[in-house]
């Protein structure tokens, strides 16, 4: 797929995407989806087979944005306290002192999140929605900005626990990276070690710069006709017999935010229907559960049929 054009009005954003494309080869669209998700203040779920660059992309994003980074390898014996932190009794003060866990960072990589038990998965719910952690009746705010990028292996693999709907809904987008094409894989095989390259990355912007870009993306103009289209998509998903349940109001808001961010990355001055369609599979795919037990490919076809059934303004 040819690289999508990007306006020179946002040179730092251009530099960010260009640097990521040097690490993850031949996946320009997936990189732009990841950047758009973060511009929209969203969390990202990357689902794919091991070894296609899920963790590398997360590392590269954190390094390129200069964010405080923590990684947690999710396993079946991981406890909520291993993620959130724990209160330990201090003999000198006679009180319990809270010791923050790795979630107290600007960028948390939850690696192979579906290998942890549902109890540990649920430890992320409050943090992802409210950007805070409550322990022993005391609320602790998380750093700003705060992003979770989670990776998961296909549910057909041994030792995985499916993410509940409440957990899935906390992720603005879910996407796959996929195998590289022949040219990209040849360049990957002939090139330098991606782990070494990622470790050597330098930030292309400050946290303040990225926060400013987030504000600009959030201010992208959305015409009333486009709001009608988004509302029609949400309403039709609730009536569609092929899905167990439709999109929630939070999903509709997320779709608008993601479309704004995608349009901003593309250098446009307003959001167009094609921006909505570009992000719709990633925003809606993990929220719309087929009414029947079908394969991943068949589920994708159901989603495509639903999208085509709604007229574009």
C-alpha atoms as a printed R data frame, in Angstrom:
    type eleno elety resid chain resno       x       y      z
1   ATOM     1    CA   UNK     A     1   0.000   0.000  0.000
2   ATOM     2    CA   UNK     A     2   1.388   3.390 -0.940
3   ATOM     3    CA   UNK     A     3   2.153   5.822  1.843
4   ATOM     4    CA   UNK     A     4  -0.654   8.219  2.604
5   ATOM     5    CA   UNK     A     5   0.132  11.910  2.091
6   ATOM     6    CA   UNK     A     6   0.578  14.082  5.132
7   ATOM     7    CA   UNK     A     7   0.519  17.867  5.195
8   ATOM     8    CA   UNK     A     8   3.702  19.789  5.972
9   ATOM     9    CA   UNK     A     9   1.662  21.973  8.348
10  ATOM    10    CA   UNK     A    10   2.523  19.504 11.105
11  ATOM    11    CA   UNK     A    11   6.249  18.818 10.646
12  ATOM    12    CA   UNK     A    12   6.681  17.142 14.039
13  ATOM    13    CA   UNK     A    13   3.826  14.783 13.293
14  ATOM    14    CA   UNK     A    14   5.427  14.070  9.927
15  ATOM    15    CA   UNK     A    15   8.730  13.311 11.686
16  ATOM    16    CA   UNK     A    16   6.980  11.007 14.169
17  ATOM    17    CA   UNK     A    17   5.349   8.897 11.468
18  ATOM    18    CA   UNK     A    18   8.519   8.839  9.366
19  ATOM    19    CA   UNK     A    19  10.580   7.611 12.327
20  ATOM    20    CA   UNK     A    20   8.076   4.878 13.155
21  ATOM    21    CA   UNK     A    21   8.067   3.763  9.515
22  ATOM    22    CA   UNK     A    22  11.813   3.177  9.794
23  ATOM    23    CA   UNK     A    23  11.197   0.673 12.598
24  ATOM    24    CA   UNK     A    24   7.987  -1.039 11.473
25  ATOM    25    CA   UNK     A    25   8.410  -1.541  7.737
26  ATOM    26    CA   UNK     A    26   5.545  -1.577  5.268
27  ATOM    27    CA   UNK     A    27   2.853  -0.792  7.844
28  ATOM    28    CA   UNK     A    28   2.156   2.886  7.258
29  ATOM    29    CA   UNK     A    29  -1.600   2.556  7.742
30  ATOM    30    CA   UNK     A    30  -1.254   0.718 11.056
31  ATOM    31    CA   UNK     A    31   1.220   3.325 12.288
32  ATOM    32    CA   UNK     A    32  -1.176   6.135 11.405
33  ATOM    33    CA   UNK     A    33  -3.990   4.334 13.182
34  ATOM    34    CA   UNK     A    34  -1.840   4.029 16.316
35  ATOM    35    CA   UNK     A    35  -0.861   7.713 16.195
36  ATOM    36    CA   UNK     A    36  -4.480   8.721 15.546
37  ATOM    37    CA   UNK     A    37  -5.608   6.662 18.534
38  ATOM    38    CA   UNK     A    38  -3.192   8.501 20.819
39  ATOM    39    CA   UNK     A    39  -4.109  11.889 19.344
40  ATOM    40    CA   UNK     A    40  -7.718  11.059 20.225
41  ATOM    41    CA   UNK     A    41  -6.723  10.353 23.868
42  ATOM    42    CA   UNK     A    42  -7.508   6.680 23.323
43  ATOM    43    CA   UNK     A    43  -6.055   3.350 24.357
44  ATOM    44    CA   UNK     A    44  -4.996   0.823 21.723
45  ATOM    45    CA   UNK     A    45  -5.332  -2.964 21.556
46  ATOM    46    CA   UNK     A    46  -3.085  -4.754 19.055
47  ATOM    47    CA   UNK     A    47  -4.118  -8.331 18.358
48  ATOM    48    CA   UNK     A    48  -1.957 -10.555 16.196
49  ATOM    49    CA   UNK     A    49   0.267 -13.598 16.163
50  ATOM    50    CA   UNK     A    50   3.619 -13.383 17.988
51  ATOM    51    CA   UNK     A    51   6.565 -11.865 16.165
52  ATOM    52    CA   UNK     A    52   4.960  -9.305 13.839
53  ATOM    53    CA   UNK     A    53   6.096  -6.199 15.752
54  ATOM    54    CA   UNK     A    54   3.342  -5.457 18.287
55  ATOM    55    CA   UNK     A    55   5.699  -4.807 21.185
56  ATOM    56    CA   UNK     A    56   8.244  -3.070 18.954
57  ATOM    57    CA   UNK     A    57   5.633  -0.580 17.755
58  ATOM    58    CA   UNK     A    58   4.670   0.245 21.348
59  ATOM    59    CA   UNK     A    59   8.324   0.750 22.339
60  ATOM    60    CA   UNK     A    60   8.963   2.939 19.307
61  ATOM    61    CA   UNK     A    61   5.921   5.116 20.028
62  ATOM    62    CA   UNK     A    62   6.948   5.690 23.633
63  ATOM    63    CA   UNK     A    63  10.552   6.500 22.691
64  ATOM    64    CA   UNK     A    64   9.556   8.804 19.831
65  ATOM    65    CA   UNK     A    65   7.199  10.791 22.064
66  ATOM    66    CA   UNK     A    66   9.548  10.916 25.037
67  ATOM    67    CA   UNK     A    67   6.939   9.409 27.370
68  ATOM    68    CA   UNK     A    68   7.668   7.728 30.685
69  ATOM    69    CA   UNK     A    69   7.381   4.043 29.785
70  ATOM    70    CA   UNK     A    70   6.607   0.889 31.737
71  ATOM    71    CA   UNK     A    71   6.044  -2.627 30.453
72  ATOM    72    CA   UNK     A    72   4.151  -5.389 32.235
73  ATOM    73    CA   UNK     A    73   4.278  -8.936 30.916
74  ATOM    74    CA   UNK     A    74   0.831 -10.347 31.658
75  ATOM    75    CA   UNK     A    75   0.827 -13.990 32.780
76  ATOM    76    CA   UNK     A    76  -1.682 -16.278 34.441
77  ATOM    77    CA   UNK     A    77  -0.107 -15.747 37.886
78  ATOM    78    CA   UNK     A    78   0.054 -11.934 37.665
79  ATOM    79    CA   UNK     A    79  -1.875 -10.222 40.478
80  ATOM    80    CA   UNK     A    80  -3.671  -6.849 40.391
81  ATOM    81    CA   UNK     A    81  -1.169  -5.508 42.940
82  ATOM    82    CA   UNK     A    82   1.651  -6.296 40.493
83  ATOM    83    CA   UNK     A    83   0.103  -3.703 38.171
84  ATOM    84    CA   UNK     A    84  -1.475  -1.154 40.501
85  ATOM    85    CA   UNK     A    85   0.854  -1.186 43.484
86  ATOM    86    CA   UNK     A    86   0.552  -2.168 47.116
87  ATOM    87    CA   UNK     A    87   0.266  -0.572 50.560
88  ATOM    88    CA   UNK     A    88   3.007  -1.635 52.976
89  ATOM    89    CA   UNK     A    89   3.047  -0.982 56.707
90  ATOM    90    CA   UNK     A    90   5.711   1.537 57.776
91  ATOM    91    CA   UNK     A    91   6.915   0.854 61.312
92  ATOM    92    CA   UNK     A    92   8.394   4.327 61.746
93  ATOM    93    CA   UNK     A    93   5.164   6.172 61.016
94  ATOM    94    CA   UNK     A    94   2.789   3.456 62.124
95  ATOM    95    CA   UNK     A    95   0.841   3.852 58.903
96  ATOM    96    CA   UNK     A    96   0.470   2.072 55.603
97  ATOM    97    CA   UNK     A    97   2.395   3.650 52.739
98  ATOM    98    CA   UNK     A    98   1.297   3.178 49.155
99  ATOM    99    CA   UNK     A    99   3.998   2.013 46.737
100 ATOM   100    CA   UNK     A   100   2.864   2.738 43.160
101 ATOM   101    CA   UNK     A   101   2.978  -0.038 40.595
102 ATOM   102    CA   UNK     A   102   4.050   0.173 36.946
103 ATOM   103    CA   UNK     A   103   0.672   1.579 35.910
104 ATOM   104    CA   UNK     A   104   1.844   4.922 37.294
105 ATOM   105    CA   UNK     A   105   3.536   5.915 34.060
106 ATOM   106    CA   UNK     A   106   2.588   7.952 31.019
107 ATOM   107    CA   UNK     A   107   2.735   4.948 28.712
108 ATOM   108    CA   UNK     A   108   1.906   1.444 29.894
109 ATOM   109    CA   UNK     A   109   2.531  -1.544 27.640
110 ATOM   110    CA   UNK     A   110   0.312  -4.408 28.770
111 ATOM   111    CA   UNK     A   111   2.034  -7.185 26.874
112 ATOM   112    CA   UNK     A   112  -0.064 -10.282 26.075
113 ATOM   113    CA   UNK     A   113  -2.880  -8.915 28.211
114 ATOM   114    CA   UNK     A   114  -5.170 -11.869 27.513
115 ATOM   115    CA   UNK     A   115  -2.787 -14.294 29.232
116 ATOM   116    CA   UNK     A   116  -3.763 -12.821 32.613
117 ATOM   117    CA   UNK     A   117  -6.861 -13.858 34.530
118 ATOM   118    CA   UNK     A   118 -10.015 -11.695 34.336
119 ATOM   119    CA   UNK     A   119  -9.338 -10.474 37.892
120 ATOM   120    CA   UNK     A   120  -5.994  -9.005 36.851
121 ATOM   121    CA   UNK     A   121  -7.395  -7.674 33.566
122 ATOM   122    CA   UNK     A   122 -10.029  -5.772 35.544
123 ATOM   123    CA   UNK     A   123  -7.281  -3.901 37.397
124 ATOM   124    CA   UNK     A   124  -6.951  -1.725 34.289
125 ATOM   125    CA   UNK     A   125 -10.614  -0.668 34.093
126 ATOM   126    CA   UNK     A   126 -10.605   2.341 36.420
127 ATOM   127    CA   UNK     A   127  -7.208   3.522 35.229
128 ATOM   128    CA   UNK     A   128  -8.160   3.441 31.546
129 ATOM   129    CA   UNK     A   129 -11.505   5.182 32.031
130 ATOM   130    CA   UNK     A   130 -10.846   7.672 34.824
131 ATOM   131    CA   UNK     A   131  -7.038   7.973 34.810
132 ATOM   132    CA   UNK     A   132  -6.826   7.155 38.501
133 ATOM   133    CA   UNK     A   133  -6.314   4.185 40.813
134 ATOM   134    CA   UNK     A   134  -8.265   3.598 44.030
135 ATOM   135    CA   UNK     A   135  -6.491   1.541 46.687
136 ATOM   136    CA   UNK     A   136  -7.646   1.152 50.296
137 ATOM   137    CA   UNK     A   137 -10.340   3.807 49.801
138 ATOM   138    CA   UNK     A   138  -7.738   6.327 48.646
139 ATOM   139    CA   UNK     A   139  -7.635   7.676 45.086
140 ATOM   140    CA   UNK     A   140  -4.297   8.197 43.350
141 ATOM   141    CA   UNK     A   141  -4.231  10.186 40.082
142 ATOM   142    CA   UNK     A   142  -2.192   8.826 37.191
143 ATOM   143    CA   UNK     A   143   0.354  10.881 35.235
144 ATOM   144    CA   UNK     A   144  -0.865  12.909 32.273
145 ATOM   145    CA   UNK     A   145  -0.945  11.997 29.498
146 ATOM   146    CA   UNK     A   146  -1.758   8.368 30.191
147 ATOM   147    CA   UNK     A   147  -1.941   5.715 27.480
148 ATOM   148    CA   UNK     A   148  -2.351   1.958 27.540
149 ATOM   149    CA   UNK     A   149  -1.241  -0.047 24.562
150 ATOM   150    CA   UNK     A   150  -2.084  -3.695 25.084
151 ATOM   151    CA   UNK     A   151  -1.049  -6.602 22.900
152 ATOM   152    CA   UNK     A   152  -2.822  -9.910 22.763
153 ATOM   153    CA   UNK     A   153  -2.390 -13.167 20.951
154 ATOM   154    CA   UNK     A   154  -5.296 -14.760 19.060
155 ATOM   155    CA   UNK     A   155  -7.819 -16.383 21.402
156 ATOM   156    CA   UNK     A   156  -7.240 -19.732 19.673
157 ATOM   157    CA   UNK     A   157  -3.771 -19.959 21.215
158 ATOM   158    CA   UNK     A   158  -3.195 -21.962 24.393
159 ATOM   159    CA   UNK     A   159  -3.289 -20.170 27.747
160 ATOM   160    CA   UNK     A   160  -5.415 -17.154 26.839
161 ATOM   161    CA   UNK     A   161  -8.431 -15.641 28.593
162 ATOM   162    CA   UNK     A   162 -10.899 -13.692 26.443
163 ATOM   163    CA   UNK     A   163 -11.205 -10.020 27.330
164 ATOM   164    CA   UNK     A   164 -14.688  -9.197 28.669
165 ATOM   165    CA   UNK     A   165 -16.815  -6.640 26.832
166 ATOM   166    CA   UNK     A   166 -16.259  -4.032 29.556
167 ATOM   167    CA   UNK     A   167 -12.500  -4.331 29.073
168 ATOM   168    CA   UNK     A   168 -12.696  -4.267 25.276
169 ATOM   169    CA   UNK     A   169 -14.838  -1.133 25.398
170 ATOM   170    CA   UNK     A   170 -12.069   0.734 27.215
171 ATOM   171    CA   UNK     A   171  -9.909   0.489 24.090
172 ATOM   172    CA   UNK     A   172 -10.696   3.149 21.519
173 ATOM   173    CA   UNK     A   173  -9.214   1.005 18.743
174 ATOM   174    CA   UNK     A   174  -8.250  -2.567 18.053
175 ATOM   175    CA   UNK     A   175  -6.064  -3.388 15.085
176 ATOM   176    CA   UNK     A   176  -3.863  -6.048 13.573
177 ATOM   177    CA   UNK     A   177  -0.373  -5.481 12.200
178 ATOM   178    CA   UNK     A   178  -0.197  -8.489  9.894
179 ATOM   179    CA   UNK     A   179   2.735  -9.997  8.050
180 ATOM   180    CA   UNK     A   180   4.905  -7.626  5.978
181 ATOM   181    CA   UNK     A   181   4.824  -7.758  2.207
182 ATOM   182    CA   UNK     A   182   7.750  -9.327  0.352
183 ATOM   183    CA   UNK     A   183   9.696  -6.087 -0.169
184 ATOM   184    CA   UNK     A   184   9.290  -4.953  3.439
185 ATOM   185    CA   UNK     A   185  10.277  -8.353  4.801
186 ATOM   186    CA   UNK     A   186  13.384  -8.444  2.600
187 ATOM   187    CA   UNK     A   187  14.403  -5.010  3.911
188 ATOM   188    CA   UNK     A   188  13.719  -6.241  7.436
189 ATOM   189    CA   UNK     A   189  15.887  -9.338  6.972
190 ATOM   190    CA   UNK     A   190  18.729  -7.343  5.433
191 ATOM   191    CA   UNK     A   191  18.538  -4.446  7.903
192 ATOM   192    CA   UNK     A   192  19.713  -3.789 11.440
193 ATOM   193    CA   UNK     A   193  18.265  -5.360 14.559
194 ATOM   194    CA   UNK     A   194  14.981  -3.560 15.321
195 ATOM   195    CA   UNK     A   195  15.583  -3.817 19.076
196 ATOM   196    CA   UNK     A   196  18.870  -1.949 18.712
197 ATOM   197    CA   UNK     A   197  17.287   0.634 16.419
198 ATOM   198    CA   UNK     A   198  14.396   1.174 18.822
199 ATOM   199    CA   UNK     A   199  16.759   1.630 21.778
200 ATOM   200    CA   UNK     A   200  18.589   4.346 19.846
201 ATOM   201    CA   UNK     A   201  15.471   6.350 18.966
202 ATOM   202    CA   UNK     A   202  15.298   9.952 20.111
203 ATOM   203    CA   UNK     A   203  12.091  11.891 20.864
204 ATOM   204    CA   UNK     A   204  10.846  13.901 17.892
205 ATOM   205    CA   UNK     A   205   8.705  16.153 20.089
206 ATOM   206    CA   UNK     A   206   8.058  17.019 23.709
207 ATOM   207    CA   UNK     A   207   5.058  15.919 25.740
208 ATOM   208    CA   UNK     A   208   3.793  19.511 25.545
209 ATOM   209    CA   UNK     A   209   4.089  19.407 21.752
210 ATOM   210    CA   UNK     A   210   2.024  16.238 21.583
211 ATOM   211    CA   UNK     A   211  -0.597  17.657 23.945
212 ATOM   212    CA   UNK     A   212  -0.881  20.654 21.621
213 ATOM   213    CA   UNK     A   213  -1.375  18.329 18.641
214 ATOM   214    CA   UNK     A   214  -4.074  16.491 20.588
215 ATOM   215    CA   UNK     A   215  -5.888  19.780 21.157
216 ATOM   216    CA   UNK     A   216  -5.627  20.663 17.470
217 ATOM   217    CA   UNK     A   217  -6.941  17.240 16.436
218 ATOM   218    CA   UNK     A   218  -9.845  17.560 18.865
219 ATOM   219    CA   UNK     A   219 -10.788  20.880 17.295
220 ATOM   220    CA   UNK     A   220 -11.222  19.525 13.765
221 ATOM   221    CA   UNK     A   221 -14.505  20.653 12.218
222 ATOM   222    CA   UNK     A   222 -17.285  18.069 11.929
223 ATOM   223    CA   UNK     A   223 -20.219  19.124  9.729
224 ATOM   224    CA   UNK     A   224 -23.814  18.370 10.786
225 ATOM   225    CA   UNK     A   225 -24.196  16.027  7.787
226 ATOM   226    CA   UNK     A   226 -21.223  13.988  9.032
227 ATOM   227    CA   UNK     A   227 -22.744  13.792 12.500
228 ATOM   228    CA   UNK     A   228 -25.890  12.460 10.807
229 ATOM   229    CA   UNK     A   229 -23.763   9.758  9.148
230 ATOM   230    CA   UNK     A   230 -22.094   8.747 12.406
231 ATOM   231    CA   UNK     A   231 -25.440   8.676 14.194
232 ATOM   232    CA   UNK     A   232 -26.908   6.553 11.390
233 ATOM   233    CA   UNK     A   233 -24.027   4.087 11.765
234 ATOM   234    CA   UNK     A   234 -24.531   3.823 15.517
235 ATOM   235    CA   UNK     A   235 -28.304   3.439 15.250
236 ATOM   236    CA   UNK     A   236 -28.109   0.859 12.462
237 ATOM   237    CA   UNK     A   237 -25.670  -1.267 14.472
238 ATOM   238    CA   UNK     A   238 -28.290  -1.524 17.223
239 ATOM   239    CA   UNK     A   239 -30.922  -2.779 14.779
240 ATOM   240    CA   UNK     A   240 -28.637  -5.123 12.834
241 ATOM   241    CA   UNK     A   241 -29.666  -8.752 13.471
242 ATOM   242    CA   UNK     A   242 -26.129 -10.024 12.809
243 ATOM   243    CA   UNK     A   243 -24.815  -8.443 16.052
244 ATOM   244    CA   UNK     A   244 -25.586  -9.307 19.667
245 ATOM   245    CA   UNK     A   245 -25.749  -5.635 20.614
246 ATOM   246    CA   UNK     A   246 -25.000  -2.342 18.913
247 ATOM   247    CA   UNK     A   247 -22.555   0.482 19.497
248 ATOM   248    CA   UNK     A   248 -22.863   2.445 22.728
249 ATOM   249    CA   UNK     A   249 -22.881   6.266 22.980
250 ATOM   250    CA   UNK     A   250 -19.263   6.021 24.169
251 ATOM   251    CA   UNK     A   251 -18.404   4.177 20.953
252 ATOM   252    CA   UNK     A   252 -20.051   6.961 18.935
253 ATOM   253    CA   UNK     A   253 -18.016   9.594 20.744
254 ATOM   254    CA   UNK     A   254 -14.885   7.534 20.188
255 ATOM   255    CA   UNK     A   255 -15.654   7.253 16.486
256 ATOM   256    CA   UNK     A   256 -15.904  11.043 16.164
257 ATOM   257    CA   UNK     A   257 -12.643  11.547 18.093
258 ATOM   258    CA   UNK     A   258 -10.815   8.930 16.015
259 ATOM   259    CA   UNK     A   259 -12.110  10.378 12.728
260 ATOM   260    CA   UNK     A   260 -10.990  13.852 13.799
261 ATOM   261    CA   UNK     A   261  -7.514  12.538 14.602
262 ATOM   262    CA   UNK     A   262  -7.258  10.628 11.299
263 ATOM   263    CA   UNK     A   263  -8.291  13.729  9.349
264 ATOM   264    CA   UNK     A   264  -5.748  15.783 11.279
265 ATOM   265    CA   UNK     A   265  -2.977  13.298 10.476
266 ATOM   266    CA   UNK     A   266  -4.010  13.509  6.812
267 ATOM   267    CA   UNK     A   267  -3.623  17.291  6.932
268 ATOM   268    CA   UNK     A   268  -7.257  18.142  6.257
269 ATOM   269    CA   UNK     A   269  -9.169  21.118  7.638
270 ATOM   270    CA   UNK     A   270 -12.402  19.202  8.249
271 ATOM   271    CA   UNK     A   271 -13.482  15.622  8.774
272 ATOM   272    CA   UNK     A   272 -14.751  13.789  5.680
273 ATOM   273    CA   UNK     A   273 -16.799  10.573  5.375
274 ATOM   274    CA   UNK     A   274 -13.697   8.685  4.241
275 ATOM   275    CA   UNK     A   275 -12.045   9.603  7.550
276 ATOM   276    CA   UNK     A   276 -14.914   7.958  9.409
277 ATOM   277    CA   UNK     A   277 -14.690   4.867  7.222
278 ATOM   278    CA   UNK     A   278 -10.905   4.694  7.655
279 ATOM   279    CA   UNK     A   279 -11.150   4.324 11.436
280 ATOM   280    CA   UNK     A   280 -14.546   2.604 11.687
281 ATOM   281    CA   UNK     A   281 -13.282  -1.028 11.510
282 ATOM   282    CA   UNK     A   282 -10.751  -0.363 14.277
283 ATOM   283    CA   UNK     A   283 -13.247   1.461 16.498
284 ATOM   284    CA   UNK     A   284 -16.275  -0.808 15.964
285 ATOM   285    CA   UNK     A   285 -14.732  -4.203 15.198
286 ATOM   286    CA   UNK     A   286 -14.103  -5.243 18.811
287 ATOM   287    CA   UNK     A   287 -17.399  -3.788 20.057
288 ATOM   288    CA   UNK     A   288 -19.757  -5.590 17.674
289 ATOM   289    CA   UNK     A   289 -20.032  -9.264 18.553
290 ATOM   290    CA   UNK     A   290 -21.615 -11.486 15.881
291 ATOM   291    CA   UNK     A   291 -24.896 -13.104 16.898
292 ATOM   292    CA   UNK     A   292 -23.578 -16.462 15.731
293 ATOM   293    CA   UNK     A   293 -20.242 -18.137 16.363
294 ATOM   294    CA   UNK     A   294 -18.391 -17.469 13.109
295 ATOM   295    CA   UNK     A   295 -14.769 -17.261 12.009
296 ATOM   296    CA   UNK     A   296 -12.774 -14.036 12.149
297 ATOM   297    CA   UNK     A   297 -13.023 -13.683  8.360
298 ATOM   298    CA   UNK     A   298 -16.788 -14.209  8.422
299 ATOM   299    CA   UNK     A   299 -17.153 -11.669 11.223
300 ATOM   300    CA   UNK     A   300 -15.195  -9.156  9.151
301 ATOM   301    CA   UNK     A   301 -17.554  -9.756  6.241
302 ATOM   302    CA   UNK     A   302 -20.536  -9.076  8.519
303 ATOM   303    CA   UNK     A   303 -18.958  -5.775  9.526
304 ATOM   304    CA   UNK     A   304 -18.322  -4.845  5.894
305 ATOM   305    CA   UNK     A   305 -21.935  -5.576  4.972
306 ATOM   306    CA   UNK     A   306 -23.160  -3.437  7.846
307 ATOM   307    CA   UNK     A   307 -20.924  -0.505  6.855
308 ATOM   308    CA   UNK     A   308 -22.121  -0.697  3.222
309 ATOM   309    CA   UNK     A   309 -25.757  -0.726  4.328
310 ATOM   310    CA   UNK     A   310 -25.491   2.838  5.683
311 ATOM   311    CA   UNK     A   311 -25.627   5.558  3.056
312 ATOM   312    CA   UNK     A   312 -22.732   8.034  2.909
313 ATOM   313    CA   UNK     A   313 -23.806  11.698  2.858
